[in-house]
Amino acid sequence: MKSGSEPQTGLLPRGAALFERIDYRLIETAEDKDRLHLMRYRAYLQAGLIPPSESERVTDRFDDAPNVWNFGVYVDDELCSSVRIHVLTSEWRMSYTTEVFGDVLHPRLDRGEVFVDPCRFVADPEMQQRFPELPYLTVRLPFVACEHFNADVGLSMVRIDHQAFYRRVFLSETLTEPRSFPGWPTKKAVLMASEYPKVRERILTRFPIMRSSAFERRMLFERGSQRKAAVRPVLVAGAAVAQA
């Protein structure tokens, strides 16, 4: 499908090339989980979010929650980044975000709203230097999840200094003052929200790489016996990392 968009930045050819080389995979095996927990540790330690630990691993009780999809983003079969996606409904409310910002979210969940809540967004420090497009290709997954689950809102619980990225990419608005976050002794987080039905078309126009097919969404998010290995995303002509 032709997007009709013209390249706007010198990063576009490189972004398109990287998009062709990535795979999105659910993190399910013990070996893959261990690699993920190690990557989290390295990323958080370098960012100054956590102190050193003997285990050199970061995990929590929400990694295996029933409303979670833990994805790894692989470039040339090498784990480079990851994001954990919670789908929050009136029945399923398990996430750190509802613990920290429950006073904001629970009343809306009671009204039947559906939230896509990404967290634990991390990238291997070396790979992030090699592939500056990696954050866009990683946060694409929550946007695809919003489409698949017909979400009302895409949430982002982020560090204060990361708000500009989410405003630029997802047109998110900050809903709260900074609050302490479990496991980040030196940092605080704010809750941001993107009203998905309202901003969807604007985001797709500015960032065509966010487009997805129904087939890709099923392969990524179907559960149980219907779930198959996540396939390489379909590259839409002209769909590459755009500059806001």
JOSULQUI-V287508 format. One record per residue. N is the residue number from 0. NEAR is the number of other ideal C-beta (glycine too) atoms within 12 Angstrom. D_FIRST is the distance of its C-alpha to the first C-alpha in Angstrom with 1 decimal. Layout:
N:NEAR:D_FIRST
N:NEAR:D_FIRST
This chain:
0:15:0.0
1:12:3.8
2:24:6.3
3:13:9.0
4:26:11.5
5:13:14.1
6:20:15.9
7:20:18.9
8:21:21.0
9:14:22.3
10:25:21.1
11:27:17.4
12:17:17.6
13:22:19.9
14:33:17.9
15:29:14.8
16:19:17.3
17:34:19.0
18:38:15.9
19:22:15.6
20:25:19.3
21:37:19.6
22:29:20.3
23:38:21.1
24:34:24.2
25:31:26.7
26:34:30.1
27:21:32.4
28:13:35.0
29:12:38.1
30:13:37.3
31:21:33.9
32:25:35.5
33:21:38.2
34:29:35.8
35:38:34.0
36:30:37.3
37:25:38.5
38:39:35.4
39:40:36.0
40:29:39.6
41:29:39.0
42:32:36.5
43:34:38.7
44:21:41.8
45:19:40.4
46:22:39.4
47:15:42.9
48:27:41.9
49:26:44.2
50:15:47.4
51:15:47.7
52:17:48.4
53:7:49.8
54:14:47.0
55:20:44.3
56:22:41.9
57:31:40.3
58:28:39.6
59:26:40.6
60:13:41.1
61:28:37.7
62:30:35.9
63:18:36.6
64:26:36.4
65:18:34.9
66:31:32.3
67:32:30.9
68:40:28.0
69:39:28.9
70:40:26.0
71:40:26.4
72:44:23.9
73:32:24.6
74:30:24.0
75:17:25.0
76:13:26.7
77:21:28.7
78:36:28.9
79:38:28.1
80:44:27.6
81:44:27.7
82:40:27.4
83:41:29.1
84:43:27.5
85:40:29.9
86:38:29.0
87:45:31.8
88:29:33.0
89:20:36.5
90:13:37.2
91:21:35.7
92:29:36.8
93:27:37.4
94:37:36.4
95:33:38.1
96:44:36.4
97:32:38.3
98:29:41.4
99:30:41.3
100:36:40.0
101:22:41.0
102:17:42.9
103:27:39.6
104:34:37.4
105:21:39.7
106:15:40.4
107:27:36.7
108:31:36.2
109:15:39.2
110:14:37.4
111:14:34.5
112:29:31.9
113:31:29.4
114:45:28.8
115:41:26.6
116:48:29.1
117:44:28.1
118:44:31.0
119:43:32.3
120:37:29.6
121:41:30.9
122:35:30.1
123:30:32.3
124:22:34.1
125:18:33.8
126:31:30.1
127:27:29.4
128:13:31.2
129:19:29.3
130:31:25.8
131:20:25.8
132:38:22.1
133:37:23.3
134:35:24.1
135:44:20.6
136:48:19.2
137:43:22.1
138:41:22.0
139:45:18.3
140:43:19.8
141:47:21.9
142:41:19.0
143:41:17.1
144:38:20.6
145:40:21.0
146:30:18.0
147:28:19.3
148:32:22.9
149:21:22.4
150:35:24.5
151:29:26.4
152:40:26.9
153:46:25.7
154:46:28.9
155:42:29.9
156:46:33.5
157:40:33.7
158:28:36.4
159:23:37.6
160:16:36.5
161:27:32.9
162:26:32.3
163:18:30.8
164:22:27.8
165:37:27.0
166:21:27.6
167:23:25.3
168:35:22.3
169:42:22.8
170:30:25.0
171:33:27.7
172:21:31.2
173:27:34.4
174:29:36.3
175:26:39.4
176:15:42.0
177:23:41.9
178:26:43.3
179:19:44.4
180:29:42.1
181:22:43.6
182:25:43.6
183:27:43.1
184:13:46.7
185:16:46.2
186:23:43.0
187:23:42.0
188:35:38.7
189:32:37.4
190:40:35.1
191:37:32.0
192:37:29.7
193:37:26.3
194:24:26.1
195:33:22.6
196:18:22.0
197:19:23.2
198:28:21.3
199:27:18.0
200:16:16.1
201:21:18.1
202:35:17.3
203:30:13.6
204:21:14.0
205:28:16.4
206:39:14.9
207:34:11.1
208:41:12.1
209:41:13.5
210:34:10.3
211:34:10.8
212:20:10.4
213:15:13.6
214:18:14.4
215:28:14.6
216:27:16.7
217:20:19.0
218:28:19.6
219:39:20.5
220:34:22.7
221:21:24.2
222:19:27.9
223:8:30.7
224:6:30.6
225:10:27.0
226:17:25.8
227:17:24.5
228:14:23.9
229:30:20.9
230:21:18.2
231:24:16.4
232:33:13.4
233:22:9.9
234:27:8.9
235:24:5.7
236:19:6.3
237:26:9.2
238:33:9.7
239:35:13.4
240:37:16.7
241:31:17.5
242:20:21.1
243:20:22.4
